[in-house]
Amino acid sequence: ILYNRTLARLAIAAFTHEDWMTSMMLLQRLYITGKIKELLAQGVKSDLRWKHNKTPDEVAQEQQEKQRMVPQHTFIDNDLLESVHYVSSLFFEMKAILQSEASDETRVQNRSFRRQWEYRQKREFLAPPENTRDTILEAGAKMLKGNWKACLEHLRSLKCWEHFEYAD
């Protein structure tokens, strides 16, 4: 847990110092599992949380996980972490997507980002973005079309910039 939390903090620090590749690579290890809250000890496994008829082993496991959780005041903001992950991945994945269209080779820098991107591309109806991930994916779509002003507008609308002192 401490190792994972350190990776998350280092990724945020790398992002603030404009080292997006390092930021993406550090967070990629955490996001590939899809269990970011459990890895940072900021949540209990979802299959245990919603299960009504728990066996004694499952009850004991849930209690252990609750004891392992870090205090609320030491939580790493999930919205900030998700923003750092997807924005840093956006720069490299959009380049890889454009290169793969030109050469018929599929290049993937970040599997978790690419999975979300492909899911977005398969949808028939695209509603306006409602959360951080959707906003960043929409910015990526604008970036691919060459509409950099709309891309920048979407990126500036993110709440994560409030956490950085010199966001401009």
C-alpha positions as a Markdown table, in Angstrom:
| # | Residue | x | y | z |
|---|---|---|---|---|
| 1 | Ile | 0.0 | 0.0 | 0.0 |
| 2 | Leu | 2.8 | 2.4 | 0.9 |
| 3 | Tyr | 4.6 | 1.6 | -2.3 |
| 4 | Asn | 1.4 | 2.2 | -4.4 |
| 5 | Arg | 0.7 | 5.5 | -2.6 |
| 6 | Thr | 4.3 | 6.6 | -3.2 |
| 7 | Leu | 4.0 | 5.8 | -6.9 |
| 8 | Ala | 0.8 | 7.9 | -7.0 |
| 9 | Arg | 2.5 | 10.8 | -5.3 |
| 10 | Leu | 5.6 | 10.6 | -7.6 |
| 11 | Ala | 3.3 | 10.5 | -10.6 |
| 12 | Ile | 1.6 | 13.7 | -9.5 |
| 13 | Ala | 4.9 | 15.3 | -8.8 |
| 14 | Ala | 6.2 | 14.3 | -12.3 |
| 15 | Phe | 3.1 | 15.7 | -13.9 |
| 16 | Thr | 3.6 | 19.1 | -12.1 |
| 17 | His | 7.1 | 19.2 | -13.5 |
| 18 | Glu | 5.9 | 18.4 | -17.0 |
| 19 | Asp | 7.4 | 14.9 | -17.1 |
| 20 | Trp | 4.3 | 13.3 | -18.6 |
| 21 | Met | 5.9 | 10.1 | -19.7 |
| 22 | Thr | 7.1 | 9.3 | -16.2 |
| 23 | Ser | 3.7 | 10.3 | -14.8 |
| 24 | Met | 1.9 | 8.0 | -17.3 |
| 25 | Met | 4.2 | 5.1 | -16.7 |
| 26 | Leu | 3.9 | 5.2 | -12.9 |
| 27 | Leu | 0.1 | 5.5 | -12.9 |
| 28 | Gln | -0.2 | 2.9 | -15.7 |
| 29 | Arg | 0.9 | 0.2 | -13.2 |
| 30 | Leu | -1.9 | 1.2 | -10.8 |
| 31 | Tyr | -4.7 | 1.7 | -13.3 |
| 32 | Ile | -4.2 | -1.4 | -15.4 |
| 33 | Thr | -5.8 | -3.5 | -12.6 |
| 34 | Gly | -9.0 | -1.4 | -12.4 |
| 35 | Lys | -8.8 | -1.4 | -8.6 |
| 36 | Ile | -7.1 | 1.9 | -7.8 |
| 37 | Lys | -9.0 | 2.5 | -4.5 |
| 38 | Glu | -8.0 | -0.9 | -3.1 |
| 39 | Leu | -4.4 | -0.5 | -4.2 |
| 40 | Leu | -4.2 | 2.9 | -2.4 |
| 41 | Ala | -6.1 | 1.6 | 0.7 |
| 42 | Gln | -8.9 | 4.1 | 0.0 |
| 43 | Gly | -11.7 | 1.6 | -0.4 |
| 44 | Val | -12.9 | -2.0 | 0.2 |
| 45 | Lys | -13.3 | -4.5 | -2.6 |
| 46 | Ser | -16.5 | -3.8 | -4.4 |
| 47 | Asp | -17.6 | -7.5 | -4.5 |
| 48 | Leu | -17.4 | -7.6 | -0.7 |
| 49 | Arg | -19.1 | -4.3 | -0.1 |
| 50 | Trp | -22.3 | -5.1 | -1.9 |
| 51 | Lys | -22.6 | -8.8 | -1.0 |
| 52 | His | -25.4 | -9.5 | 1.5 |
| 53 | Asn | -24.9 | -13.1 | 2.6 |
| 54 | Lys | -21.2 | -13.1 | 3.5 |
| 55 | Thr | -19.3 | -16.1 | 4.8 |
| 56 | Pro | -17.3 | -15.7 | 8.0 |
| 57 | Asp | -14.1 | -15.6 | 5.8 |
| 58 | Glu | -15.5 | -12.8 | 3.7 |
| 59 | Val | -16.5 | -10.8 | 6.9 |
| 60 | Ala | -13.0 | -11.3 | 8.3 |
| 61 | Gln | -11.5 | -10.1 | 5.0 |
| 62 | Glu | -13.7 | -7.1 | 4.8 |
| 63 | Gln | -12.8 | -6.1 | 8.4 |
| 64 | Gln | -9.1 | -6.5 | 7.6 |
| 65 | Glu | -9.4 | -4.3 | 4.6 |
| 66 | Lys | -11.3 | -1.6 | 6.6 |
| 67 | Gln | -8.5 | -1.7 | 9.2 |
| 68 | Arg | -5.9 | -1.3 | 6.5 |
| 69 | Met | -7.6 | 1.8 | 5.0 |
| 70 | Val | -5.8 | 5.0 | 5.4 |
| 71 | Pro | -7.5 | 7.9 | 7.3 |
| 72 | Gln | -9.8 | 10.1 | 5.3 |
| 73 | His | -7.5 | 13.2 | 5.7 |
| 74 | Thr | -4.6 | 11.3 | 4.0 |
| 75 | Phe | -6.7 | 10.2 | 0.9 |
| 76 | Ile | -5.2 | 11.0 | -2.5 |
| 77 | Asp | -7.9 | 12.8 | -4.5 |
| 78 | Asn | -9.3 | 10.3 | -7.0 |
| 79 | Asp | -10.3 | 13.0 | -9.4 |
| 80 | Leu | -6.8 | 14.5 | -9.3 |
| 81 | Leu | -5.2 | 11.1 | -9.8 |
| 82 | Glu | -7.5 | 10.2 | -12.7 |
| 83 | Ser | -6.9 | 13.6 | -14.4 |
| 84 | Val | -3.1 | 13.2 | -14.1 |
| 85 | His | -3.3 | 9.7 | -15.5 |
| 86 | Tyr | -5.6 | 10.4 | -18.4 |
| 87 | Val | -4.1 | 13.8 | -19.4 |
| 88 | Ser | -0.5 | 12.4 | -19.4 |
| 89 | Ser | -1.7 | 9.4 | -21.4 |
| 90 | Leu | -3.6 | 11.6 | -23.8 |
| 91 | Phe | -0.4 | 13.1 | -25.2 |
| 92 | Phe | 1.2 | 9.8 | -26.0 |
| 93 | Glu | -1.8 | 7.8 | -27.0 |
| 94 | Met | -3.1 | 10.3 | -29.5 |
| 95 | Lys | 0.3 | 10.3 | -31.2 |
| 96 | Ala | 0.3 | 6.5 | -31.2 |
| 97 | Ile | -3.3 | 6.4 | -32.6 |
| 98 | Leu | -2.3 | 8.8 | -35.5 |
| 99 | Gln | 0.8 | 6.8 | -36.2 |
| 100 | Ser | -1.1 | 3.5 | -36.2 |
| 101 | Glu | -3.7 | 4.8 | -38.7 |
| 102 | Ala | -0.9 | 5.8 | -41.1 |
| 103 | Ser | 1.1 | 2.5 | -40.8 |
| 104 | Asp | -1.5 | -0.2 | -40.0 |
| 105 | Glu | 0.4 | -1.1 | -36.9 |
| 106 | Thr | -1.3 | -0.8 | -33.6 |
| 107 | Arg | 0.9 | 0.9 | -31.0 |
| 108 | Val | -0.4 | 1.1 | -27.5 |
| 109 | Gln | 1.4 | 3.2 | -24.9 |
| 110 | Asn | -1.2 | 2.8 | -22.1 |
| 111 | Arg | -3.6 | -0.1 | -22.2 |
| 112 | Ser | -6.1 | 1.3 | -19.6 |
| 113 | Phe | -6.4 | 4.6 | -21.6 |
| 114 | Arg | -6.7 | 2.7 | -24.9 |
| 115 | Arg | -9.4 | 0.5 | -23.5 |
| 116 | Gln | -11.4 | 3.6 | -22.5 |
| 117 | Trp | -10.8 | 5.2 | -25.8 |
| 118 | Glu | -11.9 | 2.2 | -27.8 |
| 119 | Tyr | -15.1 | 1.9 | -25.7 |
| 120 | Arg | -15.8 | 5.6 | -26.4 |
| 121 | Gln | -15.3 | 5.1 | -30.1 |
| 122 | Lys | -17.7 | 2.2 | -30.3 |
| 123 | Arg | -20.6 | 4.1 | -28.7 |
| 124 | Glu | -23.2 | 5.3 | -31.2 |
| 125 | Phe | -24.5 | 8.2 | -29.1 |
| 126 | Leu | -22.0 | 10.4 | -27.4 |
| 127 | Ala | -23.5 | 12.6 | -24.7 |
| 128 | Pro | -21.6 | 15.7 | -23.4 |
| 129 | Pro | -18.9 | 14.7 | -21.0 |
| 130 | Glu | -20.1 | 14.2 | -17.4 |
| 131 | Asn | -17.0 | 13.3 | -15.6 |
| 132 | Thr | -13.2 | 13.8 | -15.7 |
| 133 | Arg | -12.5 | 10.7 | -17.9 |
| 134 | Asp | -15.2 | 11.6 | -20.4 |
| 135 | Thr | -13.9 | 15.2 | -20.6 |
| 136 | Ile | -10.4 | 14.1 | -21.3 |
| 137 | Leu | -11.5 | 11.6 | -23.9 |
| 138 | Glu | -13.6 | 14.3 | -25.5 |
| 139 | Ala | -10.5 | 16.5 | -25.6 |
| 140 | Gly | -8.6 | 13.7 | -27.3 |
| 141 | Ala | -11.3 | 13.4 | -29.9 |
| 142 | Lys | -11.1 | 17.2 | -30.6 |
| 143 | Met | -7.3 | 16.8 | -30.7 |
| 144 | Leu | -7.5 | 14.1 | -33.4 |
| 145 | Lys | -9.8 | 16.4 | -35.5 |
| 146 | Gly | -7.3 | 19.2 | -35.2 |
| 147 | Asn | -9.6 | 21.4 | -33.1 |
| 148 | Trp | -7.0 | 22.5 | -30.6 |
| 149 | Lys | -9.1 | 25.3 | -29.2 |
| 150 | Ala | -11.9 | 23.0 | -28.2 |
| 151 | Cys | -9.4 | 20.5 | -26.8 |
| 152 | Leu | -7.8 | 23.2 | -24.7 |
| 153 | Glu | -11.2 | 24.3 | -23.5 |
| 154 | His | -12.1 | 20.8 | -22.4 |
| 155 | Leu | -8.7 | 20.4 | -20.6 |
| 156 | Arg | -9.1 | 23.8 | -18.8 |
| 157 | Ser | -12.5 | 22.8 | -17.5 |
| 158 | Leu | -11.0 | 20.1 | -15.4 |
| 159 | Lys | -11.2 | 20.5 | -11.6 |
| 160 | Cys | -7.7 | 19.1 | -11.1 |
| 161 | Trp | -6.0 | 22.4 | -11.9 |
| 162 | Glu | -7.3 | 23.8 | -8.6 |
| 163 | His | -4.8 | 21.4 | -6.9 |
| 164 | Phe | -1.8 | 22.8 | -8.7 |
| 165 | Glu | -0.3 | 26.1 | -7.6 |
| 166 | Tyr | 1.0 | 27.2 | -11.0 |
| 167 | Ala | -1.5 | 25.5 | -13.3 |
| 168 | Asp | -1.2 | 28.1 | -16.1 |
